[in-house]
Amino acid sequence: MTAQAGSISSNFRVERRRLRQRIRAERRALTPGDRAAADRAIAASILRLDVFRRAHRIAIFLAFDGEPTLATVIDAAARAGKRVYAPVITRSRMRFAELDLGARLATNFFGILEPDPSRSLDPRRLDLVLTPLVAFDDHGLRIGVGRGYYDRCFRFLRPREIWHRPKLLAVAYELQHVPLLAPEPWDVPLWGAVTEAGVRRFARGSGR
């Protein structure tokens, strides 16, 4: 790597870090009323999607750091007889374990609630993954908090591979949408995104 290329790479990392900081702060700053209204709109859009209605195994996330809450979606999925899974993470790995609505949840080292890891599932058997993120762009690229859990877990969905499920559907607030993110080699593109403004579908996203 040349000195110039190294400088560009370093500046890009700085910009991503600043973007994460800004958007996470804006997300946490939403008023309770605005957050509740946005969460209702997001849930209504998800429940109308054919991909949700057809799915038998759905992965969700348990809200953290100002993320949208999926309580309505989880309840609707359970009433419809769908199996619901949530992330379980270690320092370097993420799995999905079945969510028992009557069971106590543990708190991991990030302070995020998670189910019993003994009931985990191969992610290839999921139909739909409701995906958290910090930001996403017009082409279906996403950035998370910077630890790479989703990109590693779903690397089999990269465009050069043949897998067609699960479909990765980002769940976010509209303030998390940005026009363009610079891609990284390990990025796994989204199938779609839902915010309080509606649903976006990306042409080259995962689970195509």
Secondary structure, 3 states (H helix, E strand, C coil): CCHHHHHHHHHHHHHHHHHHHHHHHHHHCCCHHHHHHHHHHHHHHHHHCHHHHHCCEEECCCCCCCCCCCHHHHHHHHHCCCEEEEEEECCCCEEEEECCCCCCCEECCCCCEECCHHHEECHHHCCEEEECCCEECCCCCEECCCCCHHHHHCHHHCCCCCCCCCEEEEECCHHHECCCCCCCCCCCCCCEEEECCEEEECCCCCCC
